[in-house]
Amino acid sequence: MSDLKQWSATHKKWVDAFVIELRLEGVYGATIGDELTTVFSHCEETGEAPEQSFGAPKDYARSLGYSVPEQPGEYVSIVLPMLLQVFILFVFTYSMRAVANAHNFMLNGVVLGCWAGSLVVILAMIFGLRIRTLIEKPWTLILGFILAIGLGVSGAIASQKDLPLIVNVPAMPVAVGSGVLLLVATAWAVRSSYKTAKEDDDALVSPLDSGQEQERAKKSSTMVSVLPALLIPLYTVIDTLISFWMV
């Protein structure tokens, strides 16, 4: 007789599709663990594979009746501070390169247009796309980020062109101000992610797991939720070091 983890590994494709569908339906992790344990117990008793007893995983998950209508922009409270991080990152890294090269902070109309376009794309992804769309059609997210990054790169190229300047101010105050704002945005993003993870308390756990295993799963889920908020500051530090190293 196998345990739930071994059984899940054996029927990984079915289990993954079942779990993802329930997640998309808004089902809590502990409830998913209960439902998965029910499937496992039945299959152990009958000796059948899950697809034989329960059919297609998505259809079975939907038949359980947990569906909750998903709203666009459902995770705005988490993603909005990260969006702010990204936008401030543009200003901070640009100003730090100017400081490193003893230049003013200078922007022409094309750079500002590219930054605005990138911001619009990111906003559209945050407020318009649903989680189900991102899971089932990940190319929409990839395409959006390629477009946003492409606009950012275009802005960097345009900054080297001899075009009329709209902004021409000392770089150091801009660098300091945007650096402080980036720290504030990072603290906001970490706090929002941590608070949401704690309130949801929604790691996928099985009732067959020990209390220690369940607690470990919850801590791991919280850490994974907070990690994305720290990636932009990490990139910022690396980019700043490279800017001064290349002078």
C-alpha angles and dihedrals in degrees: 000000000000127000125238095266094051091045091049090052091050092050095032097142094053094041094048093050091047094049094045092050092051090047089053089050088058097251118159120247095244091052091050088052090053093049093046090050089052091053091046093050092049093049091048091052096046099033090228128133115248093249089056095051101033106019124217111008096228093049092048092047091052091047090062089074101231095126116142118184109251118225125214111251092021092152098043093123089062101035099042095071089046089053088052088051091054095049093046088047089063091054097041098048091043092051093045091054088052090050091048091053095040092243133134121256099263129179130177127200094263092055091050090047092051092049091049091049092050090050092051091051092050092047090051091053093048100044100029109040123077123218090243090056091052092050098044097035106028090165088077090063093042091050091048094052092045088054093046092048091044090055090049092051090047089054091052090051092046091052089067093055123098096245131143110281122235095181124034113160137136109288100218098068090047091049093049094045095047090044091056091046090050090054090049092048091048092051089049092049093048092046093048093048093046093046093049092047091050095046093048092045081187111150114147104255135167123226085228091064120096119251089254092054091048092050090049090052091051093050091048091050091052093050092050090051093053098042098080091058089060097050097077094052088048091052090046092056092048093047092049093050091049091049093056094039091056095052 
